[in-house]
Amino acid sequence: MLERHLHSLQVLFNTPENYTLASRRREPQGLPQAFGAVLRRKSYVTVELPPLARLPELTRALPAELKACQQGKSSFTLTAPDALVLAQLDQLARAVLLRLRQDGQA
């Protein structure tokens, strides 16, 4: 899901349990600006999109199926594969990346 956005992002972690992408831009502390992660746990998978916490207009428009998986402002937990939710997460990741590009952050 996140791999299709690699052209403007960099891979920070690529393990079976943690796939994390960051913007090529740096935070003021010198660290890469986090974009998203897919974290595999024992009985669930979490998708995190940290920039979403700064983009409330995108979270207000989330579909009901995606809101049901939402944990906090920028994290989504799936306990079983769901093609609809994965497609919605992909659209959301694209919208976040587009917004970051518009703001000069990606």
C-alpha positions, 0 to 999 in steps of 0.5 A: 500500500505505501510502496507506490509512494516511494518516488518521493519518500524514503524507506526507514525500516523494511522488516517483516514487522515494520515498514516505515516511510519518511519524507526526504525533508528533515525535522528541525532536530535533523530526523527524517519527517515521518510519513507512514508505517505498517506495523505487524503485530501478533494478532493485528496490523497497524497503519500509521500516517503521522501527518494526518494529525496535522490535517483535520480536514482529511480526518473529518471526511473519513469513510465510516469503515475507516473510522471504525478502524481508527485508533487516535488521530493518525493510526488505524488497526486491522484485525483481518484483511479488508479490501475496502479498508485497504483501498480507503487507506491507500486513498488517504495516504495519497491525499496526505502525500498530495497535501504535504507536497502542496505545503512544500513538505514532501 
